[in-house]
Amino acid sequence: MHISQPGQRGIPVLMIHGMVEDGRIFYHPSGKGLGCYLARQGYEVYVADLRGIGQSTPHINRHSLHGQSETIREDIPALFRFVQQHSGQSQLHLVAHSWGGVYLNAALLRAPHFIPHVLSSVYFGSKRTVRARNPDRYLRINLVWNRLAKHLTRQQGYLPAVRYKLGSANETGKTHRQCVDWVRQQHWIDSDDGFDYGLAAQTTRLPDTLYYAALRYFSLGHRFDVKRFAAECGPHHFEYRLLARKNGNQLDYDHINMLTAPQCVDDHFPQLLHWLQQHQHER
């Protein structure tokens, strides 16, 4: 989805959704959402639907064999090149929700020649491992994601998340398996070719990144796991912000409404806008 104001050719922003969701987390036809908000501020917004998801066809089914390795090695770089070619600009900002931030940083670590073209990154609730200990984690991760979803994937040949109301988009069996492995494992390594992302992060400086966490984000992006992901991504400049009433926000935000609540427009979206503008002026 390409969102922009008529006659404006602002700096491009590429948005990547997370697991079992599509690009609609960032926009709504009514004009709501972060993508529409940034377009009104003059940015040229590109909201991706990853392979077989949302408006990307053919849709995921039992014959879909790709996984997150292909997303990282092939699809994210292709999206970078498309945005650069379509916008006519070499530099861009990155925005991601949840697992989308893992995809983006992994892609940059594998293809560091893209890093000088990234002005900044903003990630909402992005984490790679889940170490939070609470009832929500045991229900959503241990029981639903690791056991129920694994059973459905073996039975159907892919994860039918939409049918079983596990999310707004389906995933391939390989993507689910690789995601489960990364969530569990300490080491950040590609199961296809053994590429060590954790090792690469120690010698590669990723773009300046703003990491958002939400107070009511108990398992899928617990604030401690978000901090752990930021540290795992090596010696890059980053800021961490917790969206909560105690920090001056209008809501104690959660996994979804940190991007969809009406309050976002007057709450942290202007803060995010300032982050983007600041990193344009510094280049």
Summary of the structure (lengths in Angstrom):
residues: 283
radius of gyration: 17.7
end to end distance: 27.3
largest distance: 52.3
contacts: 971
relative contact order: 0.15
helix: 44%
strand: 16%
